[in-house]
Every structure is written in C-alpha cells, then in structure tokens.
Amino acid sequence: MTTALHALSRRAQRSISAAATVAVSAVVLTAFAPAAHADALDTIAQTGVVRIGVFEDYPPFGSIGPDMKPQGYDIDVANLIGRALHAKVELVQVTGDNRMAYLADHKADMLLSVGQTPEREKVIDFSQPYAPYFLAVFGPKKLAVKNAGDLADKSISVARGTLEDLSVTKIAPPSATIKRFDDPNGAISAFLAGQVQLMVVGNDVGATILARHPAIEPEQKFALFSSPDHVGVNKNEPRLLKKVDDTIAQARKDGTMNEISKKWLRAPLPKDL
C-alpha cells in the first residue's frame, strides 16, 4: 500500500441496454454450452500452468507492490493453489466487467475474490469460502444515513459491475444517484474528492479509509450483506473444484490461511467463515 488513493480499491445500470443483454446472454450460453475443451485439471497438469484471474487494483487483495510485482491476499492464495497443483501460476488481470467472460471463454482457469450469488450459481461453481468480506455504505459522520431509505436524494459511488454495484442498485430509492466507475479506485477517488456523498466498499477498504482520512470523518453507515470470497470455476469441472476445496481446507487446518488473513487483513480468519 502506498497512498490512500492507490492502496484502496475493489469488487449495471438499472435499465440494461439491448447490447448488454446480448453480451450477458452470450456469456451464459458459453458457460452452458457442451464442453469442447479438455478437462481443466488435466490441461493444467499437461501445460504446467494454472491461469488465475485476480484484481490488481484492489488492496489488500491484489495490488502492484513497490517492486512492481503483484501482491496481496489473493496473490498469496493463488500461489498456494499453484503449489498444490504443481503448476506455475499465471496471474490474469481482470475487472468487474470482464472476469466472468474471461472464465467462460477459458482465458482463466479460475477466479479469486468471487462473491456467491444465485445469479452466478447458474453459470459457475464455487469453492468453499477462503476470505471474509462484507459490503457497507460509508460516508462522512455529519451525513445522517442509517438505512436504505436514507439513501434517497444522495449520490453514491461504486465500481461498475461489482457486487457493490449490484447490491446498492437493488436497495437504493429511485431518487438516489448511483455513479459508476470503471474500477474501485475511481469510485473511492470520487468520494474522497467530494464528488459524491457516499460510497459502497468492502469492510477492509472502509476500515483503511477511516484510518487514513480522519479530516473528513468517514464512518460505516450500515452493512449491506456478508459475501465471503470464494474461488470461482467453470461448471462441469468437479475435479478442479475438489482440488481447490482440498487446498483451502488444508490451508485452514494447518494455519496457512489464518496467517494470510493476519498478514493482509490484519485480523485472524473468522472461525465462522
């Protein structure tokens, strides 16, 4: 982490355009199409490479360190999975908009930092959770906001296509203005610059903002929902999914996952995760 701007970031318009609908349908159809590719675990074993989709602009889960190399919670988990698969890890940089398509098109073998939703369950499978995560609305202390109704006539920043976007869109009153940005840094920058009154981010990002920007007295207004992070894989890849699940289970049992959590989230892995 460097500055608050570069150290903080993460994870649809209400009326989806016809073009967007076609694009979403294409991804779904691709995911459900009869498999024309080799079993993913066999392919990884043959090539010796596993391609893992990660955010590289979302500390502490993923960012570029002082040595210009990716670092973060997800980077450590990706390397953990790579070792278990006896494969070299190829990190695939993704965004909230493109990562599901990358997985469906087999540009990535799996995705990290994926929240589990009924919509996503239709097109991908999920590992057991490996990291705690919940979304919340944050804003300055002087602004009275306690629930979804209080978002009326307020402006809110989110990263486009993320769970933050989907969750606040679902509960915001019609008079709320949701401003969507291409990446989490854009959404956070808009809030810090006073271009919006509120923002929706994860608990980890919000906590860091509270610590680094006391002048604007930011605070958590209310939580939206808990959405632990999972590894996402394509449908019909049971062997790969089991290998990932076994890796996470072993890392939790031997304390490795707890050490990763303390290193990047500065808190032990929750026992009820």
N, C-alpha and C positions, 0 to 999 in steps of 0.2 A: 504494500500500500504506500502511495506517495501523498498526493494532496487528497482532500476530501472529494474533489470532483473526480479524480481518476481512481480513487480507492473504493468508490461506491457505485454499484450498478447491478441489474438482473432481468427475471422472468416476468378491431373489428367494429368496425363501425357498426351501429345498431341496424342500419339497413345495408345488407350485404349486396354489392352490385352483382349483375349477371356474370361478369367476368370472374369475380371472386368465387361465385358459386360453382362455376365450371371448374376452376382451379382446385377447389376443395374436393369436388366430386372426382376429379382425376386422381387425386392422392388416395381417396378412399378406394376407388376401383383398382388402382395399382396394388394397394395393400391386400385386397381380397382376390386378386387375380390368381389363377393357378400358378404355383411356383415353377419358374423356368430356370431356376438357378440351383446350384449345389447347396447342400446343407451347410449353413453358415459355419458351424463348428468345424466341419471337415475342411472348408475353404480356408479358415484361419490356420488350421494345422498345416495345410499344404503350402500356404504362402508365408507362414511365419509372421504374419502381420494382422493385428486387430485394429480396425478403424473406429475410434470412439468420438462421438460428437460432443463438444463442450462449448460453453460460453467462455470467451477470453476477455470479456469486458465486465465481469460480474464478481468482483472480490467479495468475500474471501473464497468463493467457489472457483473462480477462474480469472486470472489476470496475467499481464505481462510483467515480470519482475525486473529489478534493476539490471540483471544480466541479459535482459531481452528474451528470456525464456518463459514459457507458461508456468504458472504456479497457482496453488490453491487447493482447496478441499477436493474438488473434482479431479484435479490433476493427480493428486496422491491416490485417489480411488481408481482412476484409470490405470495407473502404473501397477496397483495392486492386482487388478483384473488381468493385466497383461502378463504379470509374473505367473498367475495361476494358469493361464492359457499357454504359457511358454511361448509367448509371441511378443514381437516388437510392437509398441504402442504408436499408432499414427493418430495424432490428435487432429480432428476435423473441426475447424471453427464454424460454429453455427449461430443463427439468430432465432428469435422467437417466431419469425415468419417462415423461415425455410427449413427448420430442422426436421419437421415431420415428413416433408417431401424428400429430404436427404435420406432419411431412414427407409422410406418406401421405395426409393429409387436405388437403394443399396450403395449409396455413396458413403454411408456409415453403417457399421455392423450393430451399433447400439448407441443410445443417447444417455447422457447423465443429466441430473437435475430435472427430472420429469415428474410433474405432479400428476397423480392418478385421478382421472375424471371419467364419468360414464361415456362421454363422447369419445375420448381417447381409447377407452377399453374396447371400442368397436373395431379399432384398426391396428392397435399394437398390444403387446403383453408387457407386464410389469414385474420387476423383481420385488423382493421384499424391500422395505424402506432402508436406506443407509444413512440418511441425514435428516435432522429436524428442520422444519420450515413452516412458518405461518405468515399469512399476509395481514397487513394492517394499514389503516389510514393514518397518516402523520400530518401534522400542521403546527403552526405557532400556538403557543399557550394562550395567547389573547383571543384566538378564534374559537368560539364555542361550538364544538361539534362532538356529539356523544353517540350518535347512531346514524343509520342510513338516511332517515328523514332530514337530518341536519345538513345533508349534502345539497339540499335544494339551493339553487342560485349560487352555488360555489363552483370554482374551477379546480380541476383535478388533473394531475399529470400521471401518465402511465407509459410503459414501454409497449408498443403495439404488438398484438398477437400473443402476449404472455398471459399467465393465469391472473396476474394483477389486472390486466385489461378486461378479461372475461368476467372476473368476479365483481369488479366495481360497476361494470356496464349492467350487470344483472340486477343490482340493488339500487343504483342511483336514480333519484327522481328525474322526470323529464326536463326540469329546468336546470339540472346540473350540466356543466360544460366539461366534457372529458377531452383533454388534449393528449393526443397520442404521438409518441416519438419513436424513431427508428431503433433506438437502443436505450437501455436503462440510464446510461449517463446523461442522455438528453432529457429524460424525464426528471432526473434529480437536479440537473443544472437549472431547469426552468423553475423548479421550486425554490432553490437557493437564491435565484436571481429575482424572485418576487413576481415572476410572470404568471404563476398560478398560486392559488391559496393553499392547496393540499396536494399530497401525492400518495400513491399506494405503492408500498415496497414491502420486502420481507423483513422479518424481525431482526435479522442480522444487520442488514443495511440501515434500518431505522435506528438501531442502537448506536451504530457508529456515528451517524449524523447527529444524534443527541449529544454525543460526547465531543464532537469536533466543532459544533456551531452553537455554542451557548448564547451568542449575541441575539439570535432570532428566537431563542427559547422554543425549539421544536419539541413536540411530545407525541406519544402514541395516543390517538383519539379513540379508536376501537378496532378490535380484531375482526377480520372478515371470516376466515376459516383456516384450519390447520391443514397443510398439504405437504406431508413429508416427501423428501426426494427419493425417487426410485430410478433404477436403470430401465430404460425402455428398449425393447427389441421387437422385431417384426413378428407377426403371427406365424404360427407353424414352425417355430424354432425351439422346440421343447428341450433339446439337448443343450443348446447355448444358454437358455434361460436357467436350467438347472445348475449349470456350471457357475453362472453368475451368482445365483442364490447360495450355492455352497460356499463360494468365495466370501460373500458378505457374512454368512453365518460363522464361518471360521474366524474372520477378522473381528467379529464381535466377541466371540468366545475367548480368543487369545489376547484381547485388549487393543489390537491394532487400530480398529475403527474408533475406539474411545480416544486413543492418542491423536488421531487425525482430527477428531472433533475438538479436543482441547487446544490443538495447535492452531486451527483456523477460526473456530467459533469461540474460543476461549471459555468453553464450558464442556463438561462431560457429556457423553452421549446419554440422552434421556432413557431411563430404564423402561418406560412405557412406549418407546418408539416401535 
